[in-house]
Amino acid sequence: MSRQDRSRQNMAHSLSLRLSRSPRGNEPATWSTRALLFAITAVFALAARAAEPAMTNDYNAVDAILTRHCLDCHAAQDPEAKLVMESFDDLMKGGESGAVIVPGKSAESLLVND
């Protein structure tokens, strides 16, 4: 074995010993210490994930709002301003005033403004 190979082997052995030692470096890290560090890391990861707002598309909530506040006047039978709000396709067609929803531009959407 060459001198260079022995040097690499010693460096690898030294590195593996450093990684398996406790922070003070004088006794080997135990499985319980590693388990504790893993548990702490997992708790912080879960806490960070829980803090992120959940993005959901709750179409049932939208349907409930439209049913409660809009369908008395904008149902398929005799809709006011010829605007039917019973389905997504009907909303996208619009009414007498044109399109009530402008995708990506809520400020221009008549549904939001009126």
N, CA and C atoms as a LAMMPS dump frame, in Angstrom:
ITEM: TIMESTEP
0
ITEM: NUMBER OF ATOMS
342
ITEM: BOX BOUNDS ff ff ff
-5.0000000000000000e+02 5.0000000000000000e+02
-5.0000000000000000e+02 5.0000000000000000e+02
-5.0000000000000000e+02 5.0000000000000000e+02
ITEM: ATOMS id mol type element x y z
1 1 1 N 0.85 -1.168 0
2 1 2 C 0 0 0
3 1 3 C 0.897 1.233 0
4 2 1 N 0.592 2.162 -0.852
5 2 2 C 1.438 3.343 -0.956
6 2 3 C 1.17 4.304 0.193
7 3 1 N 2.074 5.202 0.353
8 3 2 C 1.963 6.199 1.421
9 3 3 C 0.71 7.054 1.227
10 4 1 N 0.391 7.395 -0.011
11 4 2 C -0.79 8.215 -0.313
12 4 3 C -2.069 7.457 0.02
13 5 1 N -2.129 6.165 -0.264
14 5 2 C -3.301 5.352 0.046
15 5 3 C -3.521 5.26 1.554
16 6 1 N -2.408 5.074 2.305
17 6 2 C -2.517 5.028 3.765
18 6 3 C -3.001 6.353 4.317
19 7 1 N -2.564 7.442 3.746
20 7 2 C -2.982 8.766 4.185
21 7 3 C -4.481 8.956 3.956
22 8 1 N -4.967 8.549 2.804
23 8 2 C -6.411 8.655 2.51
24 8 3 C -7.215 7.779 3.453
25 9 1 N -6.723 6.585 3.722
26 9 2 C -7.421 5.671 4.61
27 9 3 C -7.487 6.253 6.023
28 10 1 N -6.401 6.839 6.506
29 10 2 C -6.385 7.45 7.828
30 10 3 C -7.344 8.641 7.902
31 11 1 N -7.393 9.433 6.844
32 11 2 C -8.303 10.58 6.826
33 11 3 C -9.756 10.115 6.864
34 12 1 N -10.077 9.076 6.102
35 12 2 C -11.442 8.545 6.083
36 12 3 C -11.81 7.987 7.456
37 13 1 N -10.88 7.254 8.087
38 13 2 C -11.134 6.696 9.407
39 13 3 C -11.33 7.82 10.423
40 14 1 N -10.508 8.849 10.361
41 14 2 C -10.613 9.987 11.268
42 14 3 C -11.948 10.693 11.101
43 15 1 N -12.391 10.866 9.862
44 15 2 C -13.663 11.524 9.595
45 15 3 C -14.819 10.696 10.14
46 16 1 N -14.779 9.385 9.947
47 16 2 C -15.87 8.546 10.448
48 16 3 C -15.913 8.57 11.974
49 17 1 N -14.771 8.651 12.627
50 17 2 C -14.759 8.75 14.083
51 17 3 C -15.347 10.077 14.545
52 18 1 N -15.037 11.153 13.857
53 18 2 C -15.574 12.458 14.226
54 18 3 C -17.088 12.495 14.086
55 19 1 N -17.613 11.861 13.036
56 19 2 C -19.055 11.875 12.813
57 19 3 C -19.8 10.999 13.804
58 20 1 N -19.128 10.028 14.394
59 20 2 C -19.81 9.134 15.32
60 20 3 C -19.588 9.53 16.774
61 21 1 N -18.998 10.677 17.017
62 21 2 C -18.733 11.121 18.391
63 21 3 C -19.764 12.156 18.818
64 22 1 N -19.879 12.325 20.118
65 22 2 C -20.771 13.333 20.666
66 22 3 C -20.193 14.721 20.411
67 23 1 N -20.98 15.775 20.618
68 23 2 C -20.479 17.128 20.377
69 23 3 C -19.217 17.461 21.169
70 24 1 N -19.053 16.901 22.368
71 24 2 C -17.845 17.171 23.148
72 24 3 C -16.659 16.404 22.606
73 25 1 N -16.91 15.377 21.812
74 25 2 C -15.848 14.651 21.143
75 25 3 C -15.133 13.625 21.977
76 26 1 N -15.551 13.419 23.212
77 26 2 C -14.795 12.501 24.05
78 26 3 C -15.475 11.153 24.245
79 27 1 N -16.737 11.012 23.915
80 27 2 C -17.364 9.696 24.006
81 27 3 C -18.24 9.468 22.773
82 28 1 N -18.437 8.231 22.403
83 28 2 C -19.246 7.949 21.212
84 28 3 C -20.694 8.406 21.401
85 29 1 N -21.285 8.914 20.324
86 29 2 C -22.697 9.292 20.368
87 29 3 C -23.519 8.013 20.464
88 30 1 N -24.505 8.005 21.336
89 30 2 C -25.332 6.818 21.526
90 30 3 C -26.535 6.88 20.602
91 31 1 N -27.196 5.754 20.476
92 31 2 C -28.377 5.706 19.623
93 31 3 C -29.461 6.614 20.188
94 32 1 N -29.528 6.774 21.513
95 32 2 C -30.555 7.635 22.107
96 32 3 C -30.293 9.107 21.788
97 33 1 N -29.027 9.487 21.728
98 33 2 C -28.694 10.862 21.348
99 33 3 C -29.088 11.112 19.902
100 34 1 N -28.776 10.167 19.052
101 34 2 C -29.155 10.31 17.642
102 34 3 C -30.671 10.331 17.483
103 35 1 N -31.37 9.492 18.239
104 35 2 C -32.832 9.458 18.169
105 35 3 C -33.425 10.78 18.638
106 36 1 N -32.846 11.351 19.687
107 36 2 C -33.317 12.636 20.192
108 36 3 C -33.105 13.732 19.157
109 37 1 N -31.944 13.755 18.526
110 37 2 C -31.686 14.756 17.488
111 37 3 C -32.63 14.584 16.313
112 38 1 N -32.898 13.342 15.933
113 38 2 C -33.841 13.088 14.851
114 38 3 C -35.239 13.573 15.228
115 39 1 N -35.672 13.295 16.463
116 39 2 C -37.004 13.705 16.913
117 39 3 C -37.139 15.227 16.923
118 40 1 N -36.104 15.916 17.4
119 40 2 C -36.141 17.384 17.42
120 40 3 C -36.231 17.94 16.001
121 41 1 N -35.452 17.372 15.096
122 41 2 C -35.495 17.802 13.698
123 41 3 C -36.879 17.56 13.102
124 42 1 N -37.462 16.413 13.384
125 42 2 C -38.791 16.09 12.863
126 42 3 C -39.843 17.041 13.399
127 43 1 N -39.769 17.384 14.682
128 43 2 C -40.737 18.309 15.276
129 43 3 C -40.638 19.68 14.623
130 44 1 N -39.431 20.176 14.432
131 44 2 C -39.268 21.481 13.785
132 44 3 C -39.755 21.454 12.338
133 45 1 N -39.504 20.367 11.637
134 45 2 C -39.964 20.259 10.246
135 45 3 C -41.49 20.25 10.178
136 46 1 N -42.131 19.515 11.081
137 46 2 C -43.59 19.467 11.1
138 46 3 C -44.185 20.809 11.507
139 47 1 N -43.552 21.481 12.457
140 47 2 C -44.046 22.787 12.883
141 47 3 C -43.949 23.801 11.754
142 48 1 N -42.864 23.76 11.014
143 48 2 C -42.706 24.678 9.888
144 48 3 C -43.736 24.386 8.805
145 49 1 N -44.004 23.127 8.584
146 49 2 C -44.991 22.76 7.563
147 49 3 C -46.393 23.164 7.999
148 50 1 N -46.707 23.023 9.282
149 50 2 C -48.031 23.382 9.786
150 50 3 C -48.254 24.885 9.735
151 51 1 N -47.178 25.661 9.804
152 51 2 C -47.304 27.113 9.788
153 51 3 C -47.627 27.65 8.399
154 52 1 N -47.378 26.864 7.356
155 52 2 C -47.665 27.293 6
156 52 3 C -49.176 27.276 5.771
157 53 1 N -49.727 28.336 5.167
158 53 2 C -51.17 28.329 4.901
159 53 3 C -51.512 27.268 3.854
160 54 1 N -52.568 26.583 4.098
161 54 2 C -52.994 25.539 3.174
162 54 3 C -53.796 26.157 2.038
163 55 1 N -53.404 25.84 0.822
164 55 2 C -54.121 26.32 -0.35
165 55 3 C -55.141 25.261 -0.749
166 56 1 N -56.409 25.617 -0.701
167 56 2 C -57.436 24.668 -1.083
168 56 3 C -58.389 25.334 -2.062
169 57 1 N -58.992 24.544 -2.875
170 57 2 C -60.05 24.996 -3.763
171 57 3 C -61.337 24.391 -3.244
172 58 1 N -62.027 25.146 -2.416
173 58 2 C -63.25 24.651 -1.805
174 58 3 C -64.441 25.139 -2.625
175 59 1 N -64.706 24.416 -3.706
176 59 2 C -65.799 24.81 -4.594
177 59 3 C -67.155 24.653 -3.925
178 60 1 N -67.251 23.772 -2.944
179 60 2 C -68.519 23.622 -2.223
180 60 3 C -68.875 24.894 -1.479
181 61 1 N -67.868 25.578 -0.946
182 61 2 C -68.122 26.842 -0.239
183 61 3 C -68.618 27.913 -1.213
184 62 1 N -68.011 27.966 -2.398
185 62 2 C -68.442 28.932 -3.416
186 62 3 C -69.86 28.619 -3.853
187 63 1 N -70.148 27.353 -4.08
188 63 2 C -71.495 26.945 -4.475
189 63 3 C -72.515 27.333 -3.408
190 64 1 N -72.169 27.149 -2.158
191 64 2 C -73.087 27.505 -1.07
192 64 3 C -73.354 29.013 -1.039
193 65 1 N -72.319 29.813 -1.266
194 65 2 C -72.487 31.276 -1.271
195 65 3 C -73.374 31.704 -2.432
196 66 1 N -73.104 31.173 -3.621
197 66 2 C -73.925 31.541 -4.778
198 66 3 C -75.366 31.082 -4.609
199 67 1 N -75.564 29.9 -4.078
200 67 2 C -76.922 29.387 -3.857
201 67 3 C -77.667 30.27 -2.869
202 68 1 N -76.999 30.66 -1.817
203 68 2 C -77.663 31.447 -0.765
204 68 3 C -77.936 32.889 -1.181
205 69 1 N -76.995 33.498 -1.915
206 69 2 C -77.105 34.926 -2.169
207 69 3 C -77.473 35.307 -3.602
208 70 1 N -77.404 34.385 -4.557
209 70 2 C -77.549 34.781 -5.962
210 70 3 C -78.667 34.071 -6.718
211 71 1 N -78.933 32.825 -6.382
212 71 2 C -79.824 32.039 -7.22
213 71 3 C -81.296 32.424 -7.121
214 72 1 N -81.676 33.21 -6.14
215 72 2 C -83.058 33.685 -6.1
216 72 3 C -83.373 34.506 -7.349
217 73 1 N -82.399 35.288 -7.804
218 73 2 C -82.604 36.147 -8.976
219 73 3 C -81.915 35.636 -10.24
220 74 1 N -80.926 34.758 -10.103
221 74 2 C -80.121 34.345 -11.253
222 74 3 C -80.162 32.836 -11.494
223 75 1 N -81.334 32.238 -11.298
224 75 2 C -81.516 30.825 -11.638
225 75 3 C -81.866 30.728 -13.121
226 76 1 N -81.878 29.517 -13.662
227 76 2 C -82.11 29.313 -15.093
228 76 3 C -83.496 29.786 -15.534
229 77 1 N -84.47 29.696 -14.652
230 77 2 C -85.819 30.154 -14.998
231 77 3 C -85.932 31.647 -14.746
232 78 1 N -86.054 32.426 -15.814
233 78 2 C -86.222 33.872 -15.773
234 78 3 C -85.105 34.58 -14.993
235 79 1 N -83.864 34.452 -15.459
236 79 2 C -82.752 35.085 -14.741
237 79 3 C -82.708 36.605 -14.951
238 80 1 N -82.414 37.314 -13.895
239 80 2 C -82.261 38.764 -13.962
240 80 3 C -81.042 39.098 -14.816
241 81 1 N -81.172 40.066 -15.725
242 81 2 C -80.116 40.506 -16.641
243 81 3 C -79.562 39.357 -17.482
244 82 1 N -80.391 38.317 -17.653
245 82 2 C -80.015 37.13 -18.427
246 82 3 C -78.7 36.493 -17.938
247 83 1 N -78.442 36.651 -16.646
248 83 2 C -77.246 36.075 -16.039
249 83 3 C -77.644 34.865 -15.201
250 84 1 N -77.248 33.694 -15.666
251 84 2 C -77.52 32.449 -14.943
252 84 3 C -76.265 32.083 -14.158
253 85 1 N -76.445 31.816 -12.861
254 85 2 C -75.303 31.526 -11.985
255 85 3 C -75.377 30.121 -11.395
256 86 1 N -75.938 29.194 -12.152
257 86 2 C -76.102 27.834 -11.645
258 86 3 C -74.891 26.943 -11.887
259 87 1 N -74.029 27.314 -12.816
260 87 2 C -72.853 26.48 -13.087
261 87 3 C -71.69 27.382 -13.511
262 88 1 N -70.526 26.788 -13.528
263 88 2 C -69.329 27.523 -13.948
264 88 3 C -69.458 27.982 -15.396
265 89 1 N -69.944 27.112 -16.252
266 89 2 C -70.105 27.466 -17.668
267 89 3 C -71.068 28.639 -17.837
268 90 1 N -72.166 28.619 -17.072
269 90 2 C -73.128 29.729 -17.138
270 90 3 C -72.491 31.039 -16.671
271 91 1 N -71.689 30.973 -15.625
272 91 2 C -71.006 32.176 -15.129
273 91 3 C -70.042 32.731 -16.171
274 92 1 N -69.331 31.836 -16.838
275 92 2 C -68.356 32.267 -17.834
276 92 3 C -69.019 32.859 -19.072
277 93 1 N -70.269 32.463 -19.372
278 93 2 C -71.001 33.039 -20.51
279 93 3 C -71.364 34.493 -20.234
280 94 1 N -71.663 34.781 -18.974
281 94 2 C -72.054 36.145 -18.62
282 94 3 C -73.525 36.396 -18.877
283 95 1 N -73.878 37.678 -18.884
284 95 2 C -75.276 38.068 -19.072
285 95 3 C -75.372 39.237 -20.032
286 96 1 N -76.378 40.086 -19.829
287 96 2 C -76.584 41.247 -20.7
288 96 3 C -75.393 42.2 -20.687
289 97 1 N -74.731 42.322 -19.576
290 97 2 C -73.599 43.265 -19.443
291 97 3 C -72.274 42.654 -19.89
292 98 1 N -72.304 41.421 -20.339
293 98 2 C -71.079 40.766 -20.779
294 98 3 C -70.568 39.788 -19.736
295 99 1 N -69.288 39.497 -19.833
296 99 2 C -68.663 38.533 -18.918
297 99 3 C -68.642 39.09 -17.498
298 100 1 N -69.058 38.27 -16.553
299 100 2 C -69.046 38.708 -15.158
300 100 3 C -67.774 38.289 -14.441
301 101 1 N -67.061 37.337 -15.027
302 101 2 C -65.797 36.881 -14.446
303 101 3 C -64.704 37.052 -15.491
304 102 1 N -63.639 37.756 -15.104
305 102 2 C -62.458 37.896 -15.958
306 102 3 C -61.344 37.136 -15.245
307 103 1 N -60.986 35.949 -15.737
308 103 2 C -59.982 35.131 -15.058
309 103 3 C -58.664 35.872 -14.847
310 104 1 N -58.195 35.855 -13.6
311 104 2 C -56.922 36.483 -13.252
312 104 3 C -57 37.985 -13.061
313 105 1 N -58.178 38.582 -13.262
314 105 2 C -58.327 40.045 -13.129
315 105 3 C -59.597 40.349 -12.336
316 106 1 N -59.546 40.131 -11.052
317 106 2 C -60.742 40.316 -10.227
318 106 3 C -61.241 41.753 -10.237
319 107 1 N -60.334 42.726 -10.407
320 107 2 C -60.759 44.131 -10.435
321 107 3 C -61.64 44.43 -11.643
322 108 1 N -61.482 43.665 -12.702
323 108 2 C -62.279 43.858 -13.909
324 108 3 C -63.517 42.978 -13.947
325 109 1 N -63.679 42.1 -12.982
326 109 2 C -64.806 41.167 -12.961
327 109 3 C -66.029 41.842 -12.376
328 110 1 N -67.128 41.827 -13.129
329 110 2 C -68.368 42.441 -12.651
330 110 3 C -68.92 41.73 -11.43
331 111 1 N -68.676 40.447 -11.317
332 111 2 C -69.166 39.686 -10.174
333 111 3 C -68.575 40.211 -8.871
334 112 1 N -67.322 40.62 -8.889
335 112 2 C -66.661 41.118 -7.686
336 112 3 C -67.056 42.578 -7.427
337 113 1 N -67.205 43.355 -8.467
338 113 2 C -67.483 44.786 -8.318
339 113 3 C -68.909 45.09 -7.974
340 114 1 N -69.847 44.281 -8.433
341 114 2 C -71.264 44.609 -8.196
342 114 3 C -71.8 43.966 -6.972
